[in-house]
């Protein structure tokens, strides 16, 4: 987990959790979806999340923040601006206009593919991958694969929500030569 020096305060975590909404059986039966739109609708909550991410990764010499479609764009774009880093979108196939690299991966409830422009990152760039939620880690691992194919070093991941019971953290750590930091603002156990 995270060392206490960088852990969000209990008050901040409670506030962020109070702005998340559970949607049962979405996108399919048996899934309890964590909806971040109430958090985005609350300027204070959005500032808290962005401030916590920026505070943690300020001074890390990041070249780029990679945001995963689509909710990762919201936090990733805001964070890139705060950290004076470029923003790199990772999207579903067919959404980017230039030449792309593509990776296929498994989700907790299916399969998917992601793409990134082939010239998004310079070799040796230190990058951070941002998304709203860490579940099984498939989507974030796919984004990391795209980044490392361009010679970038993934130094960390940032998530608003982590579903601890799905063990996505383990997947992200096992796929890295140098273990990146995984920084999640809120954590949930099964059924929570």
C-alpha positions in Angstrom: 0.0 0.0 0.0 0.9 3.6 0.4 3.3 5.0 3.0 1.6 7.3 5.5 3.5 10.4 4.3 1.5 10.4 1.0 -1.8 9.0 2.3 -4.8 11.2 1.9 -6.3 12.3 5.2 -9.3 10.3 6.7 -11.4 13.4 6.3 -10.6 13.8 2.6 -11.2 10.1 2.0 -14.6 10.2 3.7 -15.6 13.3 1.7 -14.6 11.7 -1.6 -16.4 8.5 -0.7 -19.5 10.4 0.1 -19.5 11.8 -3.5 -19.4 8.3 -5.1 -22.6 6.6 -6.1 -23.2 2.8 -6.3 -25.1 1.6 -9.4 -26.1 -2.1 -9.1 -26.0 -4.4 -12.1 -24.1 -2.0 -14.4 -22.8 -2.6 -17.0 -24.1 -6.1 -16.5 -25.8 -8.2 -13.7 -23.6 -8.8 -10.7 -21.4 -5.7 -11.1 -21.6 -2.9 -8.5 -20.5 0.2 -10.5 -18.8 3.0 -8.7 -20.1 6.2 -10.3 -17.8 9.2 -10.1 -20.2 11.7 -11.7 -21.5 13.1 -8.3 -17.8 13.7 -7.4 -17.3 15.6 -10.6 -20.4 17.6 -10.0 -19.0 18.8 -6.7 -16.2 21.4 -7.3 -14.8 20.8 -3.8 -14.5 17.1 -4.3 -13.0 17.5 -7.7 -10.4 19.9 -6.3 -9.6 17.6 -3.4 -9.0 14.7 -5.8 -6.9 16.8 -8.2 -4.9 18.4 -5.4 -4.1 15.1 -3.8 -2.9 13.7 -7.1 -0.8 16.8 -7.8 0.7 16.9 -4.3 1.8 13.3 -4.5 3.4 13.5 -8.0 4.8 17.1 -7.9 8.6 16.9 -8.2 8.6 13.5 -9.9 10.0 14.9 -13.2 7.0 13.6 -15.2 7.1 14.1 -19.0 3.6 13.0 -19.6 0.3 12.0 -17.9 -1.5 9.2 -19.7 -5.3 9.3 -19.3 -7.4 6.3 -20.1 -10.7 6.8 -22.0 -12.9 8.2 -20.9 -13.0 9.2 -17.2 -9.2 9.1 -17.0 -9.2 12.0 -19.4 -11.0 14.2 -16.8 -8.4 13.6 -14.0 -5.5 13.1 -16.3 -5.9 16.4 -18.2 -6.4 18.4 -15.1 -3.3 16.7 -13.5 -1.1 17.2 -16.5 -1.8 20.9 -16.5 -1.0 21.1 -12.8 2.3 19.2 -13.2 3.3 21.0 -16.4 3.4 17.7 -18.2 2.0 16.7 -21.6 -1.3 14.9 -21.7 -1.5 11.6 -23.7 -4.9 10.1 -24.4 -5.3 6.3 -24.6 -8.5 5.5 -26.5 -10.7 2.8 -27.8 -9.9 1.7 -31.4 -10.7 4.1 -34.2 -10.9 7.2 -32.1 -7.4 8.7 -32.7 -6.8 10.4 -36.1 -3.1 9.6 -36.5 -1.1 6.3 -36.7 -1.6 4.2 -33.6 -0.3 1.3 -31.7 -2.9 -1.1 -30.4 -3.1 -3.6 -27.5 -5.8 -6.1 -26.6 -6.5 -7.1 -23.0 -9.1 -8.7 -20.7 -11.5 -6.9 -18.5 -13.3 -8.2 -15.4 -16.4 -8.6 -17.6 -15.1 -9.0 -21.2 -12.3 -8.1 -23.6 -11.2 -4.8 -25.1 -8.5 -2.9 -27.0 -6.8 0.4 -26.5 -4.8 2.6 -28.8 -2.2 5.4 -28.5 -0.6 7.6 -31.1 2.8 6.1 -32.1 4.6 9.4 -31.5 3.0 10.2 -28.1 6.1 9.6 -25.9 9.8 10.0 -26.2 12.1 7.1 -25.2 13.1 7.5 -21.5 10.1 9.7 -20.6 8.8 9.3 -17.1 5.0 8.9 -17.2 2.0 8.5 -14.9 -1.1 6.6 -15.9 -4.4 8.0 -14.6 -7.9 6.5 -14.5 -10.9 6.8 -12.3 -10.9 3.2 -11.1 -8.6 0.2 -10.5 -10.5 -3.1 -10.7 -8.5 -6.1 -12.1 -5.8 -3.9 -13.6 -6.3 -5.0 -17.2 -7.0 -1.5 -18.6 -4.1 0.2 -16.8 -1.7 -2.7 -17.7 -2.7 -2.3 -21.3 -2.0 1.5 -21.2 1.4 0.7 -19.6 2.2 -1.8 -22.4 1.5 1.0 -24.9 3.8 3.4 -23.0 6.6 1.0 -22.6 6.5 0.1 -26.3 7.5 3.7 -26.9 10.4 3.4 -24.4 8.7 5.3 -21.6 9.1 4.4 -17.9 5.8 4.1 -16.0 6.7 5.5 -12.6 3.2 5.4 -11.2 -0.6 5.0 -11.5 -3.2 7.2 -9.9 -6.8 6.2 -9.3 -9.8 7.8 -7.6 -11.2 4.4 -6.6 -9.5 1.0 -6.0 -11.6 -2.1 -5.6 -9.1 -4.0 -3.4 -11.0 -7.3 -3.6 -10.3 -7.6 -7.4 -6.5 -7.5 -6.8 -5.6 -5.2 -9.7 -2.7 -3.8 -7.8 -0.9 -7.2 -7.9 -1.3 -7.3 -11.7 0.2 -3.9 -12.1 3.1 -4.6 -9.9 3.9 -8.0 -11.5 4.1 -6.6 -15.0 6.8 -4.0 -14.1 10.5 -4.4 -14.0 10.8 -1.5 -11.6 7.7 -1.5 -9.3 5.7 1.7 -9.9 3.8 3.5 -7.2 0.0 2.8 -7.2 -1.8 5.8 -5.6 -5.5 5.3 -5.0 -7.5 7.9 -3.1 -10.3 5.6 -1.9 -10.4 1.8 -1.3 -13.4 -0.5 -1.3 -13.9 -4.1 -0.3 -16.4 -6.5 -1.8 -20.0 -5.3 -1.5 -19.0 -1.9 -0.2 
